Amino acid sequence: MSTTQRIPVIVLIIWFAVITTFMLLNQVLDLEIFFVLALIGLLIVVEMIDTATVQSRSLRRIKYVIVVGVLLFGYTVVNKIMEIVAR
């Protein structure tokens, strides 16, 4: 793995560490918030490394992970709305 391939991974690890640190400092460990912020970070990193002409196999696989993440995000939003309406 070359240095340019490692940079997005390192950026994501730093992003996850920042999210975790702030959650621990606020004493709020919420997996839904962590998931949403992690998904946002992943979307930003993939958008930064994505090219218009050539896509590697690994980038296409990451996009499948993003699709699953967006679907889970939608499910979470619908659940929160249903909780609010049920009150």
C-alpha positions as CSV (number, residue, x, y, z in Angstrom):
1,M,0.0,0.0,0.0
2,S,1.5,3.3,-1.1
3,T,1.6,6.5,1.0
4,T,-1.2,8.1,-1.1
5,Q,-3.4,5.1,-0.4
6,R,-2.8,5.3,3.3
7,I,-3.7,9.0,3.6
8,P,-7.5,8.4,3.4
9,V,-7.3,5.6,6.0
10,I,-5.3,7.8,8.4
11,V,-7.7,10.7,7.9
12,L,-10.6,8.4,8.8
13,I,-8.9,7.0,11.8
14,I,-8.1,10.6,13.0
15,W,-11.8,11.6,12.4
16,F,-13.1,8.6,14.4
17,A,-10.7,9.4,17.2
18,V,-11.9,13.1,17.3
19,I,-15.5,11.9,17.4
20,T,-14.8,9.5,20.2
21,T,-12.8,12.0,22.2
22,F,-15.5,14.6,22.0
23,M,-18.1,12.1,22.9
24,L,-16.1,11.0,25.9
25,L,-15.4,14.6,27.0
26,N,-19.2,15.3,26.9
27,Q,-19.9,12.0,28.6
28,V,-22.4,11.1,25.9
29,L,-21.7,7.8,24.2
30,D,-24.4,7.5,21.5
31,L,-23.9,5.1,18.7
32,E,-26.4,6.8,16.5
33,I,-24.4,10.1,16.7
34,F,-21.1,8.3,16.2
35,F,-22.6,6.4,13.1
36,V,-23.9,9.6,11.5
37,L,-20.6,11.5,12.0
38,A,-18.5,8.6,10.8
39,L,-20.7,8.3,7.7
40,I,-20.2,12.0,7.0
41,G,-16.5,11.6,7.4
42,L,-16.5,8.6,5.0
43,L,-18.5,10.5,2.5
44,I,-16.1,13.4,2.5
45,V,-13.0,11.3,2.2
46,V,-14.5,9.2,-0.7
47,E,-15.6,12.4,-2.4
48,M,-12.1,13.8,-2.1
49,I,-10.4,10.7,-3.6
50,D,-13.0,9.8,-6.2
51,T,-12.0,10.6,-9.8
52,A,-14.3,11.1,-12.7
53,T,-12.6,8.8,-15.1
54,V,-11.1,5.8,-13.4
55,Q,-12.4,4.0,-10.3
56,S,-10.5,1.3,-8.5
57,R,-12.1,-1.8,-7.3
58,S,-11.7,-0.8,-3.7
59,L,-13.4,2.5,-4.3
60,R,-16.4,0.8,-5.9
61,R,-16.6,-1.5,-2.8
62,I,-16.5,1.5,-0.5
63,K,-19.4,3.0,-2.4
64,Y,-21.4,-0.2,-1.5
65,V,-20.6,0.4,2.1
66,I,-21.8,4.0,1.7
67,V,-25.1,2.9,0.2
68,V,-25.7,0.6,3.2
69,G,-24.7,3.4,5.5
70,V,-27.2,5.8,3.9
71,L,-29.9,3.2,4.1
72,L,-29.2,2.7,7.8
73,F,-29.2,6.5,8.3
74,G,-32.6,6.7,6.7
75,Y,-33.9,3.9,8.9
76,T,-32.6,5.8,12.0
77,V,-34.3,9.0,10.8
78,V,-37.6,7.2,10.3
79,N,-37.3,5.7,13.8
80,K,-36.7,9.1,15.4
81,I,-39.6,10.6,13.5
82,M,-41.9,7.8,14.6
83,E,-40.8,8.3,18.3
84,I,-41.7,11.9,18.0
85,V,-45.0,11.3,16.4
86,A,-45.9,8.6,18.9
87,R,-45.6,11.0,21.8
